[in-house]
Amino acid sequence: MNLYFLITGLSSGGAERNLLYICDDFSEKYDVTVVVMRDKDFYSHQFELLNCRVIYLQLNKGKILPLISFILEFSKKRSRETILLSWLYHADLFSVVLKLIKPMVKVYWNVRTAEIGEQYFHFSNTILSLLKIFSFVVPSKILYNSHRGKVEHENFGYSKSKGFVIKNIFIPPQPLLTSHTWKPEKGIIHFGYVGRNTAQKGIKVMLETFKCFSKNYPNSKLVVAGFDVKFSQWEEYKSEKVIFIGKVTDIASFYRKVNVLILPSVYGEGTPNVILEALYFGLPCIGSDVGDVSLLLSDGRGVVIKPGDKNSLFNGLETVINTLPSENEVKKQNRKTYILEKFDKTLCLKQFENELFG
């Protein structure tokens, strides 16, 4: 079976990481080709180490020859032996063109976000409006990585008969021999953030809220990881209370050093990997009510706050810092067990495979 995974790019997001896990498993059983609409990026090297082909169309550089070459290759494949899986909205739209070229090829869409609408995406009136029409005729199934994502898209107008929820694959981060040089301080409660520097992550709300919070709770500090703060708009927030440590390779070490994880996203999440990772390490989490965060943090696993709301975040920080003394090994183990049972790699891969071939 020929499996084509069509994705917008290979940046450092959760969609790209989950596709990497899937390709690592599927490439041992199927003829897997990853078609990247852009050029090489964060995960490119790891994909190229797998037993699968990676094609870069380089559309962001205005390249035409790679696109023509791929379309010619795709058009020659036998339809009954070929499946196309598109990831992210631009790839879904491109799949419409490929479906016109090979009408009998099975196409699957993989939707990785939940909240949609003009307040979130500037292209909602164009791409999403087109995709909701094509959703009835192009994909055989639409795979969502969150329950809220399925509801949001179907309410927007996506086909309701084709939607299925597929859980994110979780693989526990492994500690590295050399960890980051940052060290926690005794007697200090360390709140941690890890993620990209994008508007959807709610970084400004977090930094401004914590600036006020740390004045009331001087034994607290915020550790920000995931991007280089130098020359960014957040550099002015650097202080004794707010530490930027840049990109972290040993993420396991990071989770073991902080006491609480904050995910202040205002939109664009489905099932956030950082929440899965933090819960695996037993950490209480403060997360915005986006995607399936409220489900992940139910049953005492964390505190859910209103997206983009400083007061709500402040109250969440206060709630967690006051309940930390009651944290124990039982609570930590319950969080870890929840992740291992619900997001087991073998089970999630089997579910994904069943949706394709079942």
C-alpha positions in Angstrom: 0.0 0.0 0.0 1.3 3.5 -0.9 0.7 6.0 1.9 1.2 9.7 1.1 1.3 12.0 4.1 0.8 15.5 2.9 1.7 18.2 5.4 2.2 22.0 5.2 5.7 22.0 6.9 7.9 20.2 9.4 8.2 22.8 12.1 8.3 22.1 15.8 4.6 21.6 16.4 2.6 18.7 17.9 1.1 17.7 14.5 4.6 17.2 13.1 5.7 15.2 16.1 2.7 12.9 15.9 3.2 12.4 12.2 6.8 11.4 13.0 5.6 8.7 15.4 3.2 7.4 12.8 5.7 7.3 10.0 8.2 5.6 12.3 5.7 2.7 12.8 4.0 2.6 9.3 7.2 2.8 7.3 8.0 -0.7 8.4 4.8 -2.0 6.9 3.8 0.3 4.1 5.4 2.3 1.3 5.4 5.7 3.0 6.1 9.1 1.4 6.0 12.3 3.3 5.2 15.3 1.0 6.1 18.6 2.6 4.6 21.7 1.0 7.4 23.9 2.3 11.2 23.5 2.6 13.2 21.7 5.3 12.5 22.6 8.9 12.8 21.5 12.5 11.8 17.9 12.2 13.3 17.3 8.7 16.4 15.4 9.9 14.4 13.0 12.1 12.0 12.2 9.2 14.9 11.6 6.9 16.3 9.0 9.3 13.2 6.9 8.9 12.5 4.2 6.4 10.4 6.5 4.2 10.8 9.1 1.5 10.5 12.8 2.1 9.7 15.2 -0.7 10.0 18.9 -0.3 7.8 20.9 -2.7 9.3 24.2 -1.6 6.2 26.1 -2.5 7.3 28.8 0.0 10.2 29.5 -2.3 8.2 29.6 -5.4 9.6 26.3 -6.8 7.6 24.7 -9.6 9.7 21.6 -10.7 9.3 19.7 -7.4 5.5 20.2 -7.6 5.3 19.1 -11.2 7.5 16.0 -10.4 5.3 15.0 -7.5 2.0 15.4 -9.4 3.4 13.3 -12.2 4.4 10.6 -9.8 1.2 10.7 -7.9 -0.9 10.5 -11.1 0.8 7.3 -12.1 0.0 5.4 -8.8 -2.7 2.8 -8.8 -5.7 4.3 -7.0 -6.7 1.2 -5.2 -3.2 0.8 -3.7 -2.8 4.5 -2.7 -4.1 6.5 0.3 -3.5 10.2 0.8 -3.5 11.7 4.3 -3.4 15.5 4.6 -2.4 17.3 7.7 -3.3 21.0 8.5 -5.6 23.3 6.5 -3.3 24.2 3.5 -2.5 20.6 2.9 -6.3 19.7 3.1 -6.9 22.3 0.4 -4.1 20.9 -1.7 -5.6 17.4 -1.3 -8.7 18.7 -3.2 -6.5 19.2 -6.3 -4.9 15.8 -5.9 -8.4 14.2 -5.6 -9.3 15.8 -8.9 -6.3 14.2 -10.5 -7.0 10.8 -9.0 -10.7 10.7 -8.2 -10.6 7.1 -6.9 -7.8 7.6 -4.4 -8.9 7.6 -0.8 -8.3 10.9 1.0 -8.2 11.5 4.7 -8.0 14.8 6.5 -6.2 15.2 9.8 -7.5 18.3 11.7 -5.2 19.4 14.5 -6.8 22.4 16.0 -10.1 23.1 17.8 -11.2 26.8 18.0 -11.9 28.3 14.6 -13.4 31.6 13.4 -12.4 35.0 12.4 -11.1 35.9 15.8 -8.5 33.1 15.5 -7.6 32.7 11.8 -7.3 35.4 9.3 -8.0 33.0 6.5 -11.2 31.6 8.0 -13.5 33.1 5.4 -11.4 31.7 2.5 -9.7 28.4 3.2 -12.1 27.1 5.9 -15.2 28.1 4.0 -13.9 26.2 1.0 -12.9 23.2 3.1 -16.3 22.8 4.7 -17.8 22.5 1.3 -15.2 20.0 0.1 -15.5 18.0 3.3 -18.6 16.4 1.9 -17.0 15.1 -1.3 -13.2 14.9 -0.9 -12.2 13.0 2.3 -13.4 9.5 3.1 -12.9 10.4 6.8 -11.9 13.5 8.8 -9.7 12.6 11.8 -9.7 15.1 14.7 -7.2 15.0 17.6 -9.7 16.5 20.0 -13.4 16.2 20.8 -13.8 20.0 20.8 -12.1 20.2 17.4 -14.7 17.8 16.0 -17.6 19.8 17.5 -16.2 23.2 16.4 -15.6 22.1 12.8 -18.9 20.3 12.4 -20.7 23.4 13.9 -18.9 25.5 11.3 -20.2 23.3 8.5 -17.9 20.3 8.1 -19.4 17.0 7.3 -20.8 15.4 10.4 -20.9 11.9 9.0 -17.2 11.6 8.4 -15.7 12.9 11.7 -13.7 10.6 14.1 -11.5 11.5 17.1 -8.0 10.1 17.1 -5.9 10.5 20.2 -2.5 11.9 20.2 0.3 9.4 20.5 2.3 9.9 23.7 5.9 8.7 24.0 7.6 9.5 27.3 10.5 12.0 26.9 13.8 10.3 27.7 16.4 12.0 29.8 19.6 13.0 28.1 23.1 12.6 29.4 23.6 16.4 29.5 20.8 18.5 30.7 20.2 22.3 30.5 22.4 24.4 32.8 19.5 26.0 34.5 19.0 24.8 38.1 16.0 25.3 40.4 16.5 27.3 43.6 15.7 25.9 47.0 12.6 27.4 48.6 11.3 28.7 45.3 8.2 27.5 43.5 9.0 27.3 39.8 6.2 27.7 37.3 7.2 26.5 33.8 6.2 27.3 30.3 7.5 25.5 27.2 6.3 26.3 23.7 6.8 28.3 20.5 6.8 32.1 20.4 3.5 32.5 18.6 0.5 34.7 19.3 -1.8 31.8 19.9 0.2 30.7 22.9 -0.9 33.6 25.1 2.6 34.5 26.2 1.9 38.2 26.7 -1.0 37.4 29.1 1.2 35.0 31.0 4.1 37.4 31.4 2.0 40.4 32.4 0.0 38.3 34.9 3.1 36.7 36.4 4.7 40.1 36.9 1.9 41.0 39.2 1.6 37.6 40.8 5.3 37.4 41.8 4.9 40.6 43.8 2.3 38.9 45.9 4.2 35.7 46.0 7.9 36.5 46.1 8.8 32.8 46.5 7.7 32.1 42.9 9.5 32.3 39.6 8.5 31.6 36.0 10.8 29.6 33.7 10.1 30.1 30.0 11.5 27.6 27.5 11.1 26.8 23.8 12.4 29.9 22.0 15.2 32.4 22.0 14.1 35.6 23.8 16.9 37.7 22.5 15.7 40.6 20.2 12.1 39.4 20.7 9.2 41.4 22.0 9.4 39.5 25.3 13.0 40.5 26.2 11.8 43.4 28.3 10.1 40.9 30.7 13.4 39.3 31.7 14.0 39.7 35.4 15.0 37.9 38.5 11.5 36.5 38.6 11.1 35.5 34.9 13.9 33.4 33.5 14.2 32.6 29.8 16.3 29.5 29.1 15.7 29.1 25.3 15.2 25.9 23.5 15.5 22.8 25.6 16.7 19.4 24.2 16.4 17.6 27.5 12.7 18.2 28.1 12.5 15.4 30.7 15.0 17.4 32.8 12.9 20.5 32.5 9.7 18.8 33.8 11.6 17.4 36.7 12.9 20.8 37.7 9.7 22.8 37.6 6.8 22.5 40.1 3.8 23.5 37.8 3.2 23.8 34.1 1.4 26.7 32.5 -0.3 26.5 29.1 -1.8 30.0 28.6 -2.9 29.4 24.9 -5.8 31.5 23.6 -6.6 29.2 20.7 -5.1 26.7 18.3 -4.7 23.6 20.6 -6.2 20.2 20.2 -4.6 17.8 22.6 -1.5 19.7 23.7 1.6 17.5 24.0 3.0 19.7 26.7 0.1 18.9 28.9 0.5 15.2 28.3 4.2 15.4 29.1 3.7 17.4 32.3 1.0 15.1 33.6 3.3 12.1 32.8 5.9 13.7 35.1 3.2 14.2 37.8 3.0 17.9 37.5 -0.2 19.9 38.3 -1.1 22.1 35.3 -2.7 25.4 34.7 -4.3 25.3 31.2 -6.6 27.6 29.2 -9.9 26.1 28.2 -8.9 25.4 24.6 -9.1 22.1 22.7 -9.5 19.2 25.1 -7.5 20.8 27.9 -10.5 20.8 30.3 -10.9 17.0 29.8 -7.2 16.5 30.4 -7.1 18.5 33.6 -10.3 17.1 35.1 -10.4 15.0 38.2 -7.9 17.1 40.0 -5.1 16.9 37.4 -5.0 20.7 37.1 -6.8 24.0 36.9 -8.6 25.3 33.9 -8.7 29.0 33.1 -10.4 31.3 30.7 -8.3 31.9 27.5 -6.6 35.3 27.4 -8.0 36.4 30.8 -5.4 37.8 33.2 -7.7 37.6 36.3 -8.5 34.0 35.6 -4.8 33.1 35.2 -3.9 35.0 38.4 -6.6 33.1 40.3 -5.3 29.8 38.7 -1.7 30.5 39.8 -3.0 31.4 43.3 -5.1 28.2 43.5 -2.2 26.0 42.5 0.4 27.6 44.8 -2.0 27.2 47.7 -2.6 23.5 47.0 1.0 22.5 46.4 1.6 21.6 50.0 -1.1 18.9 49.7 0.6 17.4 46.6 1.8 13.8 47.2 3.1 10.8 45.3 -0.4 9.3 44.9 -1.6 12.4 43.0 1.5 12.4 40.9 1.2 8.7 40.1 -2.5 9.2 39.2 -1.6 11.8 36.6 1.1 9.6 35.1 -1.2 6.5 35.0 -4.0 8.5 33.3 -1.6 9.5 30.4 -0.1 6.0 30.1 -3.5 4.4 29.9 -5.3 6.9 27.6 -2.5 7.8 25.2 -0.6 4.6 24.9 1.5 4.5 21.7 0.5 1.0 20.6 -3.3 1.6 21.2 -3.2 5.0 19.4 -1.4 3.6 16.4 -3.8 0.7 16.2 -6.7 3.1 16.3 -5.2 5.2 13.6 -4.5 2.2 11.4 -8.1 0.9 12.0 -9.6 4.1 10.7 -7.5 3.8 7.5 -8.0 0.2 6.8 -10.8 -1.0 9.0 
